[in-house]
Amino acid sequence: MDLIKSMGFEAEAFERAEDFLRSSRHADTSCLITDVRMPGMTGLELHARLVASGKPIPTIVITAFPEEADRARALMAGVVCYLPKPFDEDHLLACIQTALVSFSSREEES
């Protein structure tokens, strides 16, 4: 969280995917960073749920347990980046910038 804020972005953390979905924040979120493994719903399940709802958010998935099958599934599902931990700050920033461009493009189409 501190890393994201130090890059000049506003950020809020949620313990669980379900907490994020219940919040009012998902309506104005332009980039979602989620972990593959979380209590309850996984990051990939969260992304799929947002896509199915018709309100997808450009998503970056991070993981301490990278698996090729998860990476392939995430990228095929439209995840912006799949980052194994530890990752380079510059790589994360590039992913965030890609997500924000994707969000801006989607907003212009609406």
Gaussian input, Z-matrix of N, CA and C with variables (Angstrom, degrees):
# hf/3-21g

backbone

0 1
 N
 C     1     B1
 C     2     B2     1     A1
 N     3     B3     2     A2     1     D1
 C     4     B4     3     A3     2     D2
 C     5     B5     4     A4     3     D3
 N     6     B6     5     A5     4     D4
 C     7     B7     6     A6     5     D5
 C     8     B8     7     A7     6     D6
 N     9     B9     8     A8     7     D7
 C    10    B10     9     A9     8     D8
 C    11    B11    10    A10     9     D9
 N    12    B12    11    A11    10    D10
 C    13    B13    12    A12    11    D11
 C    14    B14    13    A13    12    D12
 N    15    B15    14    A14    13    D13
 C    16    B16    15    A15    14    D14
 C    17    B17    16    A16    15    D15
 N    18    B18    17    A17    16    D16
 C    19    B19    18    A18    17    D17
 C    20    B20    19    A19    18    D18
 N    21    B21    20    A20    19    D19
 C    22    B22    21    A21    20    D20
 C    23    B23    22    A22    21    D21
 N    24    B24    23    A23    22    D22
 C    25    B25    24    A24    23    D23
 C    26    B26    25    A25    24    D24
 N    27    B27    26    A26    25    D25
 C    28    B28    27    A27    26    D26
 C    29    B29    28    A28    27    D27
 N    30    B30    29    A29    28    D28
 C    31    B31    30    A30    29    D29
 C    32    B32    31    A31    30    D30
 N    33    B33    32    A32    31    D31
 C    34    B34    33    A33    32    D32
 C    35    B35    34    A34    33    D33
 N    36    B36    35    A35    34    D34
 C    37    B37    36    A36    35    D35
 C    38    B38    37    A37    36    D36
 N    39    B39    38    A38    37    D37
 C    40    B40    39    A39    38    D38
 C    41    B41    40    A40    39    D39
 N    42    B42    41    A41    40    D40
 C    43    B43    42    A42    41    D41
 C    44    B44    43    A43    42    D42
 N    45    B45    44    A44    43    D43
 C    46    B46    45    A45    44    D44
 C    47    B47    46    A46    45    D45
 N    48    B48    47    A47    46    D46
 C    49    B49    48    A48    47    D47
 C    50    B50    49    A49    48    D48
 N    51    B51    50    A50    49    D49
 C    52    B52    51    A51    50    D50
 C    53    B53    52    A52    51    D51
 N    54    B54    53    A53    52    D52
 C    55    B55    54    A54    53    D53
 C    56    B56    55    A55    54    D54
 N    57    B57    56    A56    55    D55
 C    58    B58    57    A57    56    D56
 C    59    B59    58    A58    57    D57
 N    60    B60    59    A59    58    D58
 C    61    B61    60    A60    59    D59
 C    62    B62    61    A61    60    D60
 N    63    B63    62    A62    61    D61
 C    64    B64    63    A63    62    D62
 C    65    B65    64    A64    63    D63
 N    66    B66    65    A65    64    D64
 C    67    B67    66    A66    65    D65
 C    68    B68    67    A67    66    D66
 N    69    B69    68    A68    67    D67
 C    70    B70    69    A69    68    D68
 C    71    B71    70    A70    69    D69
 N    72    B72    71    A71    70    D70
 C    73    B73    72    A72    71    D71
 C    74    B74    73    A73    72    D72
 N    75    B75    74    A74    73    D73
 C    76    B76    75    A75    74    D74
 C    77    B77    76    A76    75    D75
 N    78    B78    77    A77    76    D76
 C    79    B79    78    A78    77    D77
 C    80    B80    79    A79    78    D78
 N    81    B81    80    A80    79    D79
 C    82    B82    81    A81    80    D80
 C    83    B83    82    A82    81    D81
 N    84    B84    83    A83    82    D82
 C    85    B85    84    A84    83    D83
 C    86    B86    85    A85    84    D84
 N    87    B87    86    A86    85    D85
 C    88    B88    87    A87    86    D86
 C    89    B89    88    A88    87    D87
 N    90    B90    89    A89    88    D88
 C    91    B91    90    A90    89    D89
 C    92    B92    91    A91    90    D90
 N    93    B93    92    A92    91    D91
 C    94    B94    93    A93    92    D92
 C    95    B95    94    A94    93    D93
 N    96    B96    95    A95    94    D94
 C    97    B97    96    A96    95    D95
 C    98    B98    97    A97    96    D96
 N    99    B99    98    A98    97    D97
 C   100   B100    99    A99    98    D98
 C   101   B101   100   A100    99    D99
 N   102   B102   101   A101   100   D100
 C   103   B103   102   A102   101   D101
 C   104   B104   103   A103   102   D102
 N   105   B105   104   A104   103   D103
 C   106   B106   105   A105   104   D104
 C   107   B107   106   A106   105   D105
 N   108   B108   107   A107   106   D106
 C   109   B109   108   A108   107   D107
 C   110   B110   109   A109   108   D108
 N   111   B111   110   A110   109   D109
 C   112   B112   111   A111   110   D110
 C   113   B113   112   A112   111   D111
 N   114   B114   113   A113   112   D112
 C   115   B115   114   A114   113   D113
 C   116   B116   115   A115   114   D114
 N   117   B117   116   A116   115   D115
 C   118   B118   117   A117   116   D116
 C   119   B119   118   A118   117   D117
 N   120   B120   119   A119   118   D118
 C   121   B121   120   A120   119   D119
 C   122   B122   121   A121   120   D120
 N   123   B123   122   A122   121   D121
 C   124   B124   123   A123   122   D122
 C   125   B125   124   A124   123   D123
 N   126   B126   125   A125   124   D124
 C   127   B127   126   A126   125   D125
 C   128   B128   127   A127   126   D126
 N   129   B129   128   A128   127   D127
 C   130   B130   129   A129   128   D128
 C   131   B131   130   A130   129   D129
 N   132   B132   131   A131   130   D130
 C   133   B133   132   A132   131   D131
 C   134   B134   133   A133   132   D132
 N   135   B135   134   A134   133   D133
 C   136   B136   135   A135   134   D134
 C   137   B137   136   A136   135   D135
 N   138   B138   137   A137   136   D136
 C   139   B139   138   A138   137   D137
 C   140   B140   139   A139   138   D138
 N   141   B141   140   A140   139   D139
 C   142   B142   141   A141   140   D140
 C   143   B143   142   A142   141   D141
 N   144   B144   143   A143   142   D142
 C   145   B145   144   A144   143   D143
 C   146   B146   145   A145   144   D144
 N   147   B147   146   A146   145   D145
 C   148   B148   147   A147   146   D146
 C   149   B149   148   A148   147   D147
 N   150   B150   149   A149   148   D148
 C   151   B151   150   A150   149   D149
 C   152   B152   151   A151   150   D150
 N   153   B153   152   A152   151   D151
 C   154   B154   153   A153   152   D152
 C   155   B155   154   A154   153   D153
 N   156   B156   155   A155   154   D154
 C   157   B157   156   A156   155   D155
 C   158   B158   157   A157   156   D156
 N   159   B159   158   A158   157   D157
 C   160   B160   159   A159   158   D158
 C   161   B161   160   A160   159   D159
 N   162   B162   161   A161   160   D160
 C   163   B163   162   A162   161   D161
 C   164   B164   163   A163   162   D162
 N   165   B165   164   A164   163   D163
 C   166   B166   165   A165   164   D164
 C   167   B167   166   A166   165   D165
 N   168   B168   167   A167   166   D166
 C   169   B169   168   A168   167   D167
 C   170   B170   169   A169   168   D168
 N   171   B171   170   A170   169   D169
 C   172   B172   171   A171   170   D170
 C   173   B173   172   A172   171   D171
 N   174   B174   173   A173   172   D172
 C   175   B175   174   A174   173   D173
 C   176   B176   175   A175   174   D174
 N   177   B177   176   A176   175   D175
 C   178   B178   177   A177   176   D176
 C   179   B179   178   A178   177   D177
 N   180   B180   179   A179   178   D178
 C   181   B181   180   A180   179   D179
 C   182   B182   181   A181   180   D180
 N   183   B183   182   A182   181   D181
 C   184   B184   183   A183   182   D182
 C   185   B185   184   A184   183   D183
 N   186   B186   185   A185   184   D184
 C   187   B187   186   A186   185   D185
 C   188   B188   187   A187   186   D186
 N   189   B189   188   A188   187   D187
 C   190   B190   189   A189   188   D188
 C   191   B191   190   A190   189   D189
 N   192   B192   191   A191   190   D190
 C   193   B193   192   A192   191   D191
 C   194   B194   193   A193   192   D192
 N   195   B195   194   A194   193   D193
 C   196   B196   195   A195   194   D194
 C   197   B197   196   A196   195   D195
 N   198   B198   197   A197   196   D196
 C   199   B199   198   A198   197   D197
 C   200   B200   199   A199   198   D198
 N   201   B201   200   A200   199   D199
 C   202   B202   201   A201   200   D200
 C   203   B203   202   A202   201   D201
 N   204   B204   203   A203   202   D202
 C   205   B205   204   A204   203   D203
 C   206   B206   205   A205   204   D204
 N   207   B207   206   A206   205   D205
 C   208   B208   207   A207   206   D206
 C   209   B209   208   A208   207   D207
 N   210   B210   209   A209   208   D208
 C   211   B211   210   A210   209   D209
 C   212   B212   211   A211   210   D210
 N   213   B213   212   A212   211   D211
 C   214   B214   213   A213   212   D212
 C   215   B215   214   A214   213   D213
 N   216   B216   215   A215   214   D214
 C   217   B217   216   A216   215   D215
 C   218   B218   217   A217   216   D216
 N   219   B219   218   A218   217   D217
 C   220   B220   219   A219   218   D218
 C   221   B221   220   A220   219   D219
 N   222   B222   221   A221   220   D220
 C   223   B223   222   A222   221   D221
 C   224   B224   223   A223   222   D222
 N   225   B225   224   A224   223   D223
 C   226   B226   225   A225   224   D224
 C   227   B227   226   A226   225   D225
 N   228   B228   227   A227   226   D226
 C   229   B229   228   A228   227   D227
 C   230   B230   229   A229   228   D228
 N   231   B231   230   A230   229   D229
 C   232   B232   231   A231   230   D230
 C   233   B233   232   A232   231   D231
 N   234   B234   233   A233   232   D232
 C   235   B235   234   A234   233   D233
 C   236   B236   235   A235   234   D234
 N   237   B237   236   A236   235   D235
 C   238   B238   237   A237   236   D236
 C   239   B239   238   A238   237   D237
 N   240   B240   239   A239   238   D238
 C   241   B241   240   A240   239   D239
 C   242   B242   241   A241   240   D240
 N   243   B243   242   A242   241   D241
 C   244   B244   243   A243   242   D242
 C   245   B245   244   A244   243   D243
 N   246   B246   245   A245   244   D244
 C   247   B247   246   A246   245   D245
 C   248   B248   247   A247   246   D246
 N   249   B249   248   A248   247   D247
 C   250   B250   249   A249   248   D248
 C   251   B251   250   A250   249   D249
 N   252   B252   251   A251   250   D250
 C   253   B253   252   A252   251   D251
 C   254   B254   253   A253   252   D252
 N   255   B255   254   A254   253   D253
 C   256   B256   255   A255   254   D254
 C   257   B257   256   A256   255   D255
 N   258   B258   257   A257   256   D256
 C   259   B259   258   A258   257   D257
 C   260   B260   259   A259   258   D258
 N   261   B261   260   A260   259   D259
 C   262   B262   261   A261   260   D260
 C   263   B263   262   A262   261   D261
 N   264   B264   263   A263   262   D262
 C   265   B265   264   A264   263   D263
 C   266   B266   265   A265   264   D264
 N   267   B267   266   A266   265   D265
 C   268   B268   267   A267   266   D266
 C   269   B269   268   A268   267   D267
 N   270   B270   269   A269   268   D268
 C   271   B271   270   A270   269   D269
 C   272   B272   271   A271   270   D270
 N   273   B273   272   A272   271   D271
 C   274   B274   273   A273   272   D272
 C   275   B275   274   A274   273   D273
 N   276   B276   275   A275   274   D274
 C   277   B277   276   A276   275   D275
 C   278   B278   277   A277   276   D276
 N   279   B279   278   A278   277   D277
 C   280   B280   279   A279   278   D278
 C   281   B281   280   A280   279   D279
 N   282   B282   281   A281   280   D280
 C   283   B283   282   A282   281   D281
 C   284   B284   283   A283   282   D282
 N   285   B285   284   A284   283   D283
 C   286   B286   285   A285   284   D284
 C   287   B287   286   A286   285   D285
 N   288   B288   287   A287   286   D286
 C   289   B289   288   A288   287   D287
 C   290   B290   289   A289   288   D288
 N   291   B291   290   A290   289   D289
 C   292   B292   291   A291   290   D290
 C   293   B293   292   A292   291   D291
 N   294   B294   293   A293   292   D292
 C   295   B295   294   A294   293   D293
 C   296   B296   295   A295   294   D294
 N   297   B297   296   A296   295   D295
 C   298   B298   297   A297   296   D296
 C   299   B299   298   A298   297   D297
 N   300   B300   299   A299   298   D298
 C   301   B301   300   A300   299   D299
 C   302   B302   301   A301   300   D300
 N   303   B303   302   A302   301   D301
 C   304   B304   303   A303   302   D302
 C   305   B305   304   A304   303   D303
 N   306   B306   305   A305   304   D304
 C   307   B307   306   A306   305   D305
 C   308   B308   307   A307   306   D306
 N   309   B309   308   A308   307   D307
 C   310   B310   309   A309   308   D308
 C   311   B311   310   A310   309   D309
 N   312   B312   311   A311   310   D310
 C   313   B313   312   A312   311   D311
 C   314   B314   313   A313   312   D312
 N   315   B315   314   A314   313   D313
 C   316   B316   315   A315   314   D314
 C   317   B317   316   A316   315   D315
 N   318   B318   317   A317   316   D316
 C   319   B319   318   A318   317   D317
 C   320   B320   319   A319   318   D318
 N   321   B321   320   A320   319   D319
 C   322   B322   321   A321   320   D320
 C   323   B323   322   A322   321   D321
 N   324   B324   323   A323   322   D322
 C   325   B325   324   A324   323   D323
 C   326   B326   325   A325   324   D324
 N   327   B327   326   A326   325   D325
 C   328   B328   327   A327   326   D326
 C   329   B329   328   A328   327   D327

   B1=1.4404
   B2=1.5254
   B3=1.3399
   B4=1.4612
   B5=1.5227
   B6=1.3164
   B7=1.4609
   B8=1.5216
   B9=1.3212
   B10=1.4657
   B11=1.5244
   B12=1.3200
   B13=1.4627
   B14=1.5271
   B15=1.3364
   B16=1.4709
   B17=1.5204
   B18=1.3360
   B19=1.4604
   B20=1.5322
   B21=1.3430
   B22=1.4577
   B23=1.5143
   B24=1.3237
   B25=1.4605
   B26=1.5237
   B27=1.3255
   B28=1.4615
   B29=1.5181
   B30=1.3198
   B31=1.4632
   B32=1.5175
   B33=1.3143
   B34=1.4566
   B35=1.5200
   B36=1.3199
   B37=1.4654
   B38=1.5246
   B39=1.3106
   B40=1.4622
   B41=1.5120
   B42=1.3097
   B43=1.4586
   B44=1.5269
   B45=1.3211
   B46=1.4705
   B47=1.5253
   B48=1.3080
   B49=1.4650
   B50=1.5222
   B51=1.3271
   B52=1.4615
   B53=1.5334
   B54=1.3372
   B55=1.4643
   B56=1.5285
   B57=1.3128
   B58=1.4567
   B59=1.5266
   B60=1.3207
   B61=1.4633
   B62=1.5300
   B63=1.3126
   B64=1.4693
   B65=1.5266
   B66=1.3187
   B67=1.4641
   B68=1.5308
   B69=1.3007
   B70=1.4694
   B71=1.5262
   B72=1.3209
   B73=1.4696
   B74=1.5215
   B75=1.3350
   B76=1.4595
   B77=1.5225
   B78=1.3262
   B79=1.4643
   B80=1.5294
   B81=1.3215
   B82=1.4668
   B83=1.5300
   B84=1.3160
   B85=1.4622
   B86=1.5272
   B87=1.3257
   B88=1.4664
   B89=1.5203
   B90=1.3315
   B91=1.4609
   B92=1.5230
   B93=1.3035
   B94=1.4572
   B95=1.5199
   B96=1.3283
   B97=1.4589
   B98=1.5172
   B99=1.3102
   B100=1.4578
   B101=1.5170
   B102=1.3099
   B103=1.4589
   B104=1.5246
   B105=1.3211
   B106=1.4556
   B107=1.5219
   B108=1.3158
   B109=1.4629
   B110=1.5220
   B111=1.3209
   B112=1.4618
   B113=1.5224
   B114=1.3259
   B115=1.4636
   B116=1.5276
   B117=1.3032
   B118=1.4712
   B119=1.5170
   B120=1.3073
   B121=1.4597
   B122=1.5299
   B123=1.3341
   B124=1.4664
   B125=1.5339
   B126=1.3082
   B127=1.4619
   B128=1.5172
   B129=1.3236
   B130=1.4679
   B131=1.5255
   B132=1.3193
   B133=1.4714
   B134=1.5305
   B135=1.3235
   B136=1.4612
   B137=1.5196
   B138=1.3174
   B139=1.4670
   B140=1.5332
   B141=1.3176
   B142=1.4706
   B143=1.5265
   B144=1.3099
   B145=1.4718
   B146=1.5257
   B147=1.3247
   B148=1.4588
   B149=1.5258
   B150=1.3195
   B151=1.4635
   B152=1.5269
   B153=1.3300
   B154=1.4669
   B155=1.5247
   B156=1.3376
   B157=1.4635
   B158=1.5308
   B159=1.3355
   B160=1.4601
   B161=1.5196
   B162=1.3260
   B163=1.4638
   B164=1.5229
   B165=1.3340
   B166=1.4671
   B167=1.5251
   B168=1.3022
   B169=1.4548
   B170=1.5217
   B171=1.3429
   B172=1.4619
   B173=1.5296
   B174=1.3283
   B175=1.4620
   B176=1.5150
   B177=1.3196
   B178=1.4590
   B179=1.5221
   B180=1.3168
   B181=1.4559
   B182=1.5226
   B183=1.3295
   B184=1.4607
   B185=1.5208
   B186=1.3234
   B187=1.4617
   B188=1.5235
   B189=1.3123
   B190=1.4642
   B191=1.5170
   B192=1.3267
   B193=1.4618
   B194=1.5285
   B195=1.3420
   B196=1.4651
   B197=1.5301
   B198=1.3131
   B199=1.4617
   B200=1.5123
   B201=1.3096
   B202=1.4600
   B203=1.5235
   B204=1.3207
   B205=1.4683
   B206=1.5295
   B207=1.3359
   B208=1.4638
   B209=1.5296
   B210=1.3163
   B211=1.4643
   B212=1.5228
   B213=1.3183
   B214=1.4668
   B215=1.5300
   B216=1.3165
   B217=1.4705
   B218=1.5297
   B219=1.3276
   B220=1.4678
   B221=1.5209
   B222=1.3068
   B223=1.4656
   B224=1.5275
   B225=1.3235
   B226=1.4660
   B227=1.5300
   B228=1.3197
   B229=1.4690
   B230=1.5292
   B231=1.3320
   B232=1.4589
   B233=1.5110
   B234=1.3275
   B235=1.4613
   B236=1.5292
   B237=1.3286
   B238=1.4663
   B239=1.5224
   B240=1.3309
   B241=1.4667
   B242=1.5198
   B243=1.3169
   B244=1.4640
   B245=1.5234
   B246=1.3298
   B247=1.4646
   B248=1.5192
   B249=1.3233
   B250=1.4710
   B251=1.5337
   B252=1.3265
   B253=1.4691
   B254=1.5109
   B255=1.2898
   B256=1.4638
   B257=1.5281
   B258=1.3118
   B259=1.4580
   B260=1.5207
   B261=1.2932
   B262=1.4509
   B263=1.5294
   B264=1.3252
   B265=1.4664
   B266=1.5235
   B267=1.3299
   B268=1.4656
   B269=1.5239
   B270=1.3102
   B271=1.4659
   B272=1.5228
   B273=1.3294
   B274=1.4626
   B275=1.5185
   B276=1.3123
   B277=1.4622
   B278=1.5288
   B279=1.3233
   B280=1.4695
   B281=1.5272
   B282=1.3188
   B283=1.4657
   B284=1.5232
   B285=1.3383
   B286=1.4650
   B287=1.5228
   B288=1.3146
   B289=1.4680
   B290=1.5315
   B291=1.3229
   B292=1.4674
   B293=1.5230
   B294=1.3243
   B295=1.4702
   B296=1.5195
   B297=1.3246
   B298=1.4620
   B299=1.5247
   B300=1.3123
   B301=1.4672
   B302=1.5233
   B303=1.3173
   B304=1.4687
   B305=1.5243
   B306=1.3270
   B307=1.4647
   B308=1.5223
   B309=1.3432
   B310=1.4618
   B311=1.5114
   B312=1.3281
   B313=1.4571
   B314=1.5204
   B315=1.3119
   B316=1.4708
   B317=1.5225
   B318=1.3383
   B319=1.4525
   B320=1.5367
   B321=1.3261
   B322=1.4653
   B323=1.5211
   B324=1.3386
   B325=1.4589
   B326=1.5294
   B327=1.3308
   B328=1.4725
   B329=1.5034
   A1=111.05
   A2=115.97
   A3=119.77
   A4=111.00
   A5=116.59
   A6=120.80
   A7=110.51
   A8=117.28
   A9=121.90
   A10=109.85
   A11=116.87
   A12=120.80
   A13=111.17
   A14=116.51
   A15=119.44
   A16=111.72
   A17=117.07
   A18=122.08
   A19=111.43
   A20=116.21
   A21=120.36
   A22=114.95
   A23=117.04
   A24=120.41
   A25=110.24
   A26=115.03
   A27=120.55
   A28=106.57
   A29=117.07
   A30=120.07
   A31=110.27
   A32=114.22
   A33=121.06
   A34=107.67
   A35=116.00
   A36=120.95
   A37=110.20
   A38=114.94
   A39=122.25
   A40=107.79
   A41=116.75
   A42=122.44
   A43=111.73
   A44=115.78
   A45=121.41
   A46=109.45
   A47=116.05
   A48=121.49
   A49=110.83
   A50=116.06
   A51=120.93
   A52=111.69
   A53=116.52
   A54=120.36
   A55=110.36
   A56=116.41
   A57=120.74
   A58=110.45
   A59=117.17
   A60=121.05
   A61=112.15
   A62=117.87
   A63=121.49
   A64=112.37
   A65=116.83
   A66=120.25
   A67=110.23
   A68=114.94
   A69=119.49
   A70=110.64
   A71=117.76
   A72=122.36
   A73=114.03
   A74=118.08
   A75=117.50
   A76=111.62
   A77=118.01
   A78=121.12
   A79=111.99
   A80=117.94
   A81=120.13
   A82=113.14
   A83=116.65
   A84=121.44
   A85=109.65
   A86=116.56
   A87=119.95
   A88=112.75
   A89=117.28
   A90=121.97
   A91=107.64
   A92=116.03
   A93=121.85
   A94=108.51
   A95=115.80
   A96=121.23
   A97=106.31
   A98=116.23
   A99=120.61
   A100=110.12
   A101=115.22
   A102=121.11
   A103=108.51
   A104=116.46
   A105=119.58
   A106=108.82
   A107=117.50
   A108=121.91
   A109=110.16
   A110=114.46
   A111=121.88
   A112=107.03
   A113=117.06
   A114=117.94
   A115=109.52
   A116=116.91
   A117=119.85
   A118=110.61
   A119=115.63
   A120=122.70
   A121=110.82
   A122=117.67
   A123=121.16
   A124=110.00
   A125=115.26
   A126=119.77
   A127=112.46
   A128=116.78
   A129=120.13
   A130=110.81
   A131=117.00
   A132=120.41
   A133=110.54
   A134=116.88
   A135=120.76
   A136=110.38
   A137=116.37
   A138=120.22
   A139=110.26
   A140=117.15
   A141=120.96
   A142=110.85
   A143=116.48
   A144=119.97
   A145=110.90
   A146=117.45
   A147=120.82
   A148=110.98
   A149=116.82
   A150=121.06
   A151=109.69
   A152=116.99
   A153=121.63
   A154=112.10
   A155=116.71
   A156=120.46
   A157=112.00
   A158=115.83
   A159=119.61
   A160=112.75
   A161=116.61
   A162=121.53
   A163=110.20
   A164=116.18
   A165=118.28
   A166=111.51
   A167=115.30
   A168=123.22
   A169=106.48
   A170=118.57
   A171=118.91
   A172=109.63
   A173=115.50
   A174=121.09
   A175=112.49
   A176=114.61
   A177=123.14
   A178=105.74
   A179=116.89
   A180=122.05
   A181=108.47
   A182=115.47
   A183=120.60
   A184=108.60
   A185=115.64
   A186=118.83
   A187=111.33
   A188=114.96
   A189=121.56
   A190=110.26
   A191=116.59
   A192=122.50
   A193=109.89
   A194=116.95
   A195=118.70
   A196=111.99
   A197=113.44
   A198=120.77
   A199=107.78
   A200=116.32
   A201=120.57
   A202=111.63
   A203=117.92
   A204=120.88
   A205=110.80
   A206=117.38
   A207=120.59
   A208=110.76
   A209=116.66
   A210=120.85
   A211=110.35
   A212=116.31
   A213=120.47
   A214=110.93
   A215=116.47
   A216=120.53
   A217=110.39
   A218=116.78
   A219=121.11
   A220=111.17
   A221=116.78
   A222=120.16
   A223=111.30
   A224=117.76
   A225=120.32
   A226=111.05
   A227=116.99
   A228=121.62
   A229=111.96
   A230=116.83
   A231=119.96
   A232=115.55
   A233=117.60
   A234=120.54
   A235=107.98
   A236=116.13
   A237=121.66
   A238=111.15
   A239=117.08
   A240=122.32
   A241=109.72
   A242=114.88
   A243=123.48
   A244=105.33
   A245=116.46
   A246=120.83
   A247=112.02
   A248=117.12
   A249=119.26
   A250=109.74
   A251=115.54
   A252=121.06
   A253=108.80
   A254=119.18
   A255=126.32
   A256=109.67
   A257=116.51
   A258=120.12
   A259=109.04
   A260=114.76
   A261=123.34
   A262=109.51
   A263=117.47
   A264=121.78
   A265=111.73
   A266=116.71
   A267=120.29
   A268=111.30
   A269=116.53
   A270=120.42
   A271=109.90
   A272=116.88
   A273=120.30
   A274=110.52
   A275=117.75
   A276=121.25
   A277=110.84
   A278=116.96
   A279=120.34
   A280=110.40
   A281=117.35
   A282=121.04
   A283=111.25
   A284=116.75
   A285=120.46
   A286=110.07
   A287=116.63
   A288=119.73
   A289=111.04
   A290=117.37
   A291=121.12
   A292=110.36
   A293=116.81
   A294=120.97
   A295=110.92
   A296=117.17
   A297=120.45
   A298=111.73
   A299=117.44
   A300=120.83
   A301=109.24
   A302=116.22
   A303=121.37
   A304=110.28
   A305=117.18
   A306=121.69
   A307=110.69
   A308=116.78
   A309=120.94
   A310=111.20
   A311=117.32
   A312=121.23
   A313=111.00
   A314=116.15
   A315=121.32
   A316=110.50
   A317=116.94
   A318=121.44
   A319=110.93
   A320=116.91
   A321=120.78
   A322=111.64
   A323=117.34
   A324=121.80
   A325=111.67
   A326=116.87
   A327=120.87
   A328=113.22
   D1=-44.52
   D2=179.69
   D3=-62.02
   D4=-37.99
   D5=178.78
   D6=-60.52
   D7=-46.12
   D8=-179.26
   D9=-62.61
   D10=-45.59
   D11=179.86
   D12=-65.31
   D13=-36.60
   D14=179.50
   D15=-67.03
   D16=-19.79
   D17=176.70
   D18=-83.64
   D19=-2.09
   D20=177.36
   D21=94.95
   D22=11.72
   D23=-179.15
   D24=-101.30
   D25=151.59
   D26=171.16
   D27=-82.40
   D28=136.84
   D29=-177.51
   D30=-144.66
   D31=149.50
   D32=175.51
   D33=-139.04
   D34=138.66
   D35=-178.86
   D36=-103.59
   D37=146.23
   D38=175.77
   D39=-128.68
   D40=139.26
   D41=-178.88
   D42=-66.22
   D43=-38.09
   D44=-174.57
   D45=-136.32
   D46=154.25
   D47=177.05
   D48=-58.64
   D49=-39.20
   D50=-179.53
   D51=-62.03
   D52=-34.64
   D53=177.36
   D54=-64.79
   D55=-41.75
   D56=177.23
   D57=-62.36
   D58=-45.99
   D59=-178.83
   D60=-63.51
   D61=-32.75
   D62=178.99
   D63=-78.78
   D64=-17.27
   D65=-177.10
   D66=-78.86
   D67=166.64
   D68=174.62
   D69=-85.53
   D70=-5.20
   D71=-175.64
   D72=-69.25
   D73=-29.14
   D74=-175.10
   D75=-65.41
   D76=-22.01
   D77=179.68
   D78=-68.20
   D79=-28.49
   D80=-178.09
   D81=-119.17
   D82=22.11
   D83=179.42
   D84=-87.39
   D85=125.78
   D86=-178.24
   D87=-101.21
   D88=-10.19
   D89=176.77
   D90=-155.98
   D91=131.75
   D92=-179.88
   D93=-115.32
   D94=128.25
   D95=174.29
   D96=-114.11
   D97=120.89
   D98=-175.67
   D99=-135.32
   D100=155.20
   D101=177.32
   D102=-92.98
   D103=149.55
   D104=175.89
   D105=-62.28
   D106=-49.03
   D107=-176.47
   D108=-100.78
   D109=116.04
   D110=175.85
   D111=-140.48
   D112=161.91
   D113=174.82
   D114=-63.62
   D115=138.09
   D116=-179.43
   D117=78.50
   D118=-125.04
   D119=-177.35
   D120=-70.43
   D121=137.47
   D122=177.13
   D123=-78.06
   D124=166.50
   D125=176.63
   D126=-61.93
   D127=-36.71
   D128=178.53
   D129=-69.11
   D130=-36.65
   D131=176.38
   D132=-67.03
   D133=-38.59
   D134=177.39
   D135=-61.37
   D136=-47.35
   D137=179.08
   D138=-59.62
   D139=-45.74
   D140=-179.75
   D141=-61.71
   D142=-39.28
   D143=-179.72
   D144=-65.56
   D145=-40.73
   D146=178.42
   D147=-65.51
   D148=-41.05
   D149=177.91
   D150=-62.91
   D151=-46.39
   D152=-179.10
   D153=-63.11
   D154=-28.84
   D155=-179.40
   D156=-76.40
   D157=-9.82
   D158=-177.36
   D159=83.60
   D160=7.20
   D161=179.81
   D162=-127.66
   D163=61.28
   D164=-178.01
   D165=-68.74
   D166=149.59
   D167=175.88
   D168=-119.36
   D169=130.83
   D170=175.66
   D171=-52.73
   D172=124.02
   D173=-169.25
   D174=-120.31
   D175=136.95
   D176=172.32
   D177=-111.68
   D178=127.65
   D179=179.89
   D180=-108.03
   D181=128.91
   D182=176.00
   D183=-114.82
   D184=155.53
   D185=-179.82
   D186=-158.98
   D187=143.80
   D188=172.35
   D189=-90.57
   D190=-8.16
   D191=-177.13
   D192=-126.25
   D193=67.71
   D194=-175.90
   D195=-65.68
   D196=133.92
   D197=175.58
   D198=-132.53
   D199=135.44
   D200=-177.41
   D201=-58.45
   D202=-38.48
   D203=-179.68
   D204=-64.16
   D205=-40.99
   D206=177.08
   D207=-65.74
   D208=-43.05
   D209=179.96
   D210=-60.47
   D211=-48.13
   D212=-179.60
   D213=-62.37
   D214=-44.10
   D215=179.92
   D216=-63.52
   D217=-42.09
   D218=-179.63
   D219=-63.14
   D220=-47.91
   D221=-178.09
   D222=-67.40
   D223=-37.51
   D224=177.06
   D225=-66.76
   D226=-27.72
   D227=179.80
   D228=-82.08
   D229=-3.89
   D230=176.90
   D231=99.27
   D232=11.36
   D233=175.70
   D234=-64.08
   D235=138.00
   D236=-177.24
   D237=-67.81
   D238=-47.69
   D239=-179.34
   D240=-144.95
   D241=148.69
   D242=174.15
   D243=-121.65
   D244=108.73
   D245=-173.13
   D246=-113.01
   D247=115.31
   D248=172.95
   D249=-76.06
   D250=140.17
   D251=175.85
   D252=-80.35
   D253=147.68
   D254=-10.03
   D255=-75.52
   D256=149.18
   D257=178.68
   D258=-123.36
   D259=158.14
   D260=-178.89
   D261=-77.73
   D262=138.35
   D263=178.99
   D264=-55.96
   D265=-39.72
   D266=-179.31
   D267=-65.03
   D268=-35.83
   D269=178.13
   D270=-66.90
   D271=-42.95
   D272=177.17
   D273=-62.22
   D274=-44.07
   D275=179.33
   D276=-60.86
   D277=-41.89
   D278=177.65
   D279=-62.06
   D280=-40.25
   D281=178.03
   D282=-64.71
   D283=-42.26
   D284=178.69
   D285=-62.70
   D286=-43.93
   D287=179.60
   D288=-62.60
   D289=-40.23
   D290=176.23
   D291=-62.29
   D292=-43.12
   D293=179.17
   D294=-62.52
   D295=-42.16
   D296=-178.81
   D297=-67.32
   D298=-36.88
   D299=175.48
   D300=-63.95
   D301=-43.10
   D302=178.11
   D303=-60.75
   D304=-43.63
   D305=179.47
   D306=-63.77
   D307=-44.98
   D308=179.96
   D309=-61.96
   D310=-41.42
   D311=179.09
   D312=-63.18
   D313=-41.52
   D314=179.63
   D315=-65.40
   D316=-40.45
   D317=-179.90
   D318=-65.49
   D319=-38.07
   D320=179.05
   D321=-66.61
   D322=-32.26
   D323=179.35
   D324=-72.29
   D325=-24.30
   D326=-176.88
   D327=-74.16

